Amino acid sequence: MPSPVVAIVGATGAVGVELLTCLEQRHFPLSKLRLFASKRSAGKTMRFKSEDILVEELTEDVFAGIDIALFSAGGSISKKFGPIAARAGAVVVDNSSAFRMDPNVPLVVPEINPEAARGHKGIIANPNCSTIIAITPLWPLHQRNPIKRIIAATYQAASGAGQAAMDELRDSTQAYLKGESYQHSVLPPPYAFNLVSHNSKVDPESLYNEEEMKMVNETRKIWHAPDLRVSATCIRVPVLRAHGIALTVECTNPVTPAEVRALIEAAPGVRLVDDPEKNYFPMPVDVSGRDEILVGRIRQDISDPTGHSISLFVVGDQLLKGAALNAVQIAELLV
Ligand code: A2P
């Protein structure tokens, strides 16, 4: 695929805008870019490489001649239009959860399993944002000293729930500071100055929510580790676009913080930010708008006297490595 025609489905959304930026900044070798959104946005233009590109309404017959379609318009749009795009000859890189656990669909983090993309049958899935941000920094350790168990607690930004949630965080914070009441419509509980359990559905039996189970199931699939033990607690925090994740991992063999630091320093896509003397560690403000996942607070888990466990804290831009950047990196594997 030397110079593909690329489409973005959901171009006007929070991730869609970042997809445009990533394609431009990474000099993606496309011959033409087409943009799709709902009827509401048809006729608008968006800037790409000093050109104004028209946003078109997404319909079933738009996919002829498109080689790569980057989807980020929600699960129901992906479910309906993804297979239509694939039948029309496009390779779909889908940002939703619609196909992630389908055994015929590769689930790809390019730093971890780029080879999986080769086996696609027209659709490649982009993993959940918290999963990508948690497991990309853990992968070098897992290869060296297999991880048997992961305990994760997330501090998730508004962007994961789309542009409307980011707007709601800004607007409700302003209202809160002015002492005004605010009618929430995207995330029902008050969001400003609050912490809220992730808004995905809670399973009545396990009491885990869907976001938490994505971290469990997607990690097992990407790492080919069906027996990996994973537990997560997913919480939304009033941060605009970067997720933080506290991780404790138990390895097969003893492990030290120095070993983990050395692995992080050598790993692609991650950066060590771990300065106990200055008390300077990964923060959402430092990673917003940046590609790498920041990793720090690396320390022995003192609750495991065997020395097999490590605790750390990672942050990553949810819209970039958690979504658009990872999708564009997948598309780069195709050209
Ligand atoms: P639109 O802006 O026209 O509503 P976000 O994740 O930030 O909420 O963005 C969702 C993206 O999905 C937007 O680009 C939105 O377009 C797009 N979208 C929503 N509904 C549809 C639809 N029925 N057909 C095509 N695109 C849609």
Residues whose N, C-alpha, C, O or C-beta is under 5 A from the ligand:
A	BS01	A2P	G10 A11 T12 G13 A14 V15 G16 A37 S38 R40 S41 L58 S72 A73 A161 G162 Q163 A164
